């Protein structure tokens, strides 16, 4: 269930997340509903990123990390990326970080500048990493992005070697950025469209996280997991302004949640896409059909959550989830008249109720030690 993200779509993609009380409950539950207790991650493919996404209006992002070392035995062609970034609803994106390579690459007949390097990139450059300077494994690196006067100000500092770079770009500035990211990536080969082999690395972690010059609150962070080399990597719960990556495993209860929620996620995305295009001229039959299909999917989802057995610590949260689902079921019935005013009122109510449901779904996933951004199956 991913309705926190859906509510964002209908309300300029800006989420207001759940209360700190629920977050504290979920942190406690995660210790009780142990990952790996009979479950597996093999069934679920979580994509090429592991770390955290923060949702809200983004003006700056910062973090520090120790450049991880590629461990012997990794493929010579393996590549990993450690970076911070910012993303907008329209797809605008910018990132800065370090790449860790199994061996120097040969590109367009020229050898690249080393196995470990600081880089930046954005869509203008096809996400190709633009070399900044060479780094070494074990170096203490800090990076920052800041949007000022319609320009991105980028900086990377290697406190170990003394290398420093400050520069700016007008790329990717005409958008409202609403996600900040701190990520480890299984890097994709631009020539083939497939990921490079992912290397074995020493511990990967981020520290001194800030967004808009403040430490991000746990309530506004969404975890994402990476699937590589037959296993999963997941971020630890943040310790104030730091986290590391660890081996992730889906528990039996977590897998049960994913099996129920994943089909409804797809139905929600389809419904939101259709509803966003409704106007007073839209045939009412189209509106009724889209609404009935979504209501049917959400009702199946709600019934499954209500009837399945859940670990005792999670049951109160699941009950809250099903209660908010029933509220959204009522809100999903379209207005009787498709006037501009009625549509605006309906969208506002639906977004409010979907957001409330998404808040609880976020906390349930945290309590079950699941990635809080929907996995790819």
Secondary structure by P-SEA (a helix, b strand, c coil): ccaaaaaaaacccccccccaaaaaaaaaaaaaaccccccccccccccccbbbbbbccccccccccccccccccccccbbbbbbcccccccccccbbbbbbbcccccccccccccccccccccccccccccccccccccccccccccccccbbbbbbbcccccbbbbbcccccccccccccccccccccccccccccccccccccccccccccccccccccbbbbbbbcccbbbbbcccccccccccbbbbcaaaaaaaaacaaaaaaaaaaaaaaaaccccccaaaaaaaaaaaaaaaaaaaaaaacccccccaaaaaaaaaaaaaaaaaaacccccccaaaaaaaaaaaaaaaaaaaaaaaaaaaaaccccccccc
